[in-house]
Amino acid sequence: MKELLAFGDSNTWGLVPGKNLSNRYPRDKRWTGILENRLEGVRIAEEGLCGRTTVFEDRTRPGRNGAKELPVLLESHYPVDGVILMLGTNDCKSYYNASPEEIGAGVDKCILEIAKFIEPENILLISPIYLGEDVCLPEKDPEFDKKSIGTSKALKKVYSDIAKKRGTKFIAASDYASPSKVDDEHLSEEGHEKLAQAIFEVLK
């Protein structure tokens, strides 16, 4: 059986929109579980974590720097046949004040870490869904601001260029799914389904 490592943030972990961090979709409703059920002879190893970034350190929660965590996880899961990498949403938070290009440099660093273990053509880079227009409202997620929304929309082009440079596969999650209107940040069940199908079409 082949094994793929899915490395991402809360949209890989499966956070239910608008809920606290203890509310998670069941595995068969997360895009990772849906994908596993469609790929014959493939196991998806889930490594999603709420708040994870490409390279930035969270001020209050340890272990969110993706590039730092990747070597340990890749060694822990070794050998894997491929990696699905989807990060960047949390990098758009206002207190990181990162440009799309800086976030791209962070995801590029993640790719270079992964490439120490597997060939680039076995990496699928996914640019994240766009943040919704009301994400920064106090009742949603004020860690983001209006600039964050624009930054999230610019990542598709930046990531596409990186994938071409590094020789990885690429899709934009924003081409297939949108955030739930509940929080303008996380995938609904329908979004997980659509994203899983898009990834399946690339990997099948």
GUNU-939414 format. One record per residue (C-alpha): x, y, z; residue number from 0. Coordinates in steps of 0.05 Angstrom, whole numbers. Layout:
- X Y Z NUM;
...
***
This chain:
- 0 0 0 0;
- 25 69 -17 1;
- 25 125 34 2;
- 15 200 23 3;
- 29 252 76 4;
- -21 309 79 5;
- 13 368 112 6;
- -28 430 127 7;
- -66 473 176 8;
- -137 473 203 9;
- -167 460 134 10;
- -128 395 133 11;
- -143 380 206 12;
- -217 389 190 13;
- -240 446 236 14;
- -315 456 233 15;
- -328 529 213 16;
- -346 575 271 17;
- -332 523 324 18;
- -276 518 375 19;
- -214 476 366 20;
- -247 413 394 21;
- -298 410 337 22;
- -271 370 279 23;
- -305 337 221 24;
- -303 260 224 25;
- -250 229 180 26;
- -298 209 125 27;
- -320 282 119 28;
- -250 311 116 29;
- -218 318 47 30;
- -162 272 70 31;
- -210 216 87 32;
- -253 226 26 33;
- -191 224 -18 34;
- -166 160 16 35;
- -232 126 2 36;
- -226 143 -72 37;
- -153 124 -83 38;
- -147 49 -86 39;
- -87 21 -48 40;
- -68 89 -17 41;
- -66 110 55 42;
- -68 184 74 43;
- -28 202 135 44;
- -60 265 164 45;
- -14 319 192 46;
- -60 380 197 47;
- -52 429 254 48;
- -93 491 270 49;
- -52 554 265 50;
- 5 522 226 51;
- 45 570 182 52;
- 100 559 131 53;
- 157 589 172 54;
- 127 637 223 55;
- 126 626 298 56;
- 58 633 331 57;
- 61 680 391 58;
- 21 637 438 59;
- 21 566 409 60;
- 86 526 400 61;
- 101 480 342 62;
- 65 519 287 63;
- 126 532 243 64;
- 116 483 186 65;
- 186 483 159 66;
- 214 467 228 67;
- 164 410 240 68;
- 170 378 171 69;
- 237 342 181 70;
- 213 306 244 71;
- 146 287 213 72;
- 177 263 148 73;
- 226 220 186 74;
- 169 194 231 75;
- 127 174 171 76;
- 185 150 129 77;
- 180 124 76 78;
- 123 161 42 79;
- 107 159 -31 80;
- 85 231 -36 81;
- 67 294 2 82;
- 7 340 -5 83;
- 27 409 20 84;
- -27 462 34 85;
- -6 520 78 86;
- -9 596 75 87;
- -75 618 104 88;
- -47 631 174 89;
- 12 667 144 90;
- -38 720 121 91;
- -53 741 193 92;
- -41 814 205 93;
- 11 805 259 94;
- 58 768 212 95;
- 51 826 162 96;
- 77 781 107 97;
- 72 796 32 98;
- 50 741 -16 99;
- 122 735 -38 100;
- 147 725 33 101;
- 94 672 44 102;
- 116 640 -21 103;
- 188 639 4 104;
- 162 603 66 105;
- 126 549 26 106;
- 187 542 -18 107;
- 228 527 44 108;
- 177 473 61 109;
- 185 443 -8 110;
- 260 441 -1 111;
- 253 404 66 112;
- 206 353 34 113;
- 252 345 -26 114;
- 305 317 22 115;
- 261 256 29 116;
- 223 249 -37 117;
- 228 273 -109 118;
- 194 340 -126 119;
- 148 307 -177 120;
- 117 268 -119 121;
- 98 333 -83 122;
- 30 365 -94 123;
- 31 439 -75 124;
- -37 469 -62 125;
- -49 543 -55 126;
- -103 553 -2 127;
- -175 576 -9 128;
- -186 651 -8 129;
- -206 685 57 130;
- -277 711 55 131;
- -292 785 54 132;
- -319 787 125 133;
- -266 743 158 134;
- -238 800 200 135;
- -303 817 235 136;
- -299 812 311 137;
- -346 752 313 138;
- -304 715 261 139;
- -228 719 262 140;
- -199 789 277 141;
- -129 760 272 142;
- -139 776 198 143;
- -152 844 168 144;
- -172 870 99 145;
- -101 865 74 146;
- -101 792 93 147;
- -157 779 44 148;
- -119 808 -14 149;
- -56 770 6 150;
- -94 704 6 151;
- -118 718 -64 152;
- -48 731 -90 153;
- -20 664 -66 154;
- -46 624 -126 155;
- 1 659 -175 156;
- 60 658 -127 157;
- 52 584 -111 158;
- 41 566 -184 159;
- 108 599 -202 160;
- 143 562 -145 161;
- 114 495 -168 162;
- 140 507 -238 163;
- 209 526 -211 164;
- 214 465 -165 165;
- 180 414 -210 166;
- 122 397 -164 167;
- 50 385 -182 168;
- 3 444 -167 169;
- -70 461 -159 170;
- -105 521 -128 171;
- -157 501 -76 172;
- -191 568 -90 173;
- -209 542 -160 174;
- -253 489 -129 175;
- -276 510 -60 176;
- -293 572 -20 177;
- -295 584 56 178;
- -359 574 94 179;
- -399 638 105 180;
- -401 619 178 181;
- -329 642 189 182;
- -302 660 119 183;
- -240 618 134 184;
- -254 544 137 185;
- -282 492 90 186;
- -354 468 96 187;
- -370 394 84 188;
- -384 412 12 189;
- -316 447 7 190;
- -280 385 33 191;
- -316 343 -18 192;
- -298 390 -76 193;
- -226 395 -55 194;
- -219 319 -47 195;
- -246 309 -117 196;
- -198 360 -146 197;
- -139 326 -114 198;
- -164 258 -135 199;
- -166 281 -208 200;
- -92 300 -203 201;
- -69 236 -167 202;
- -113 182 -197 203;
***
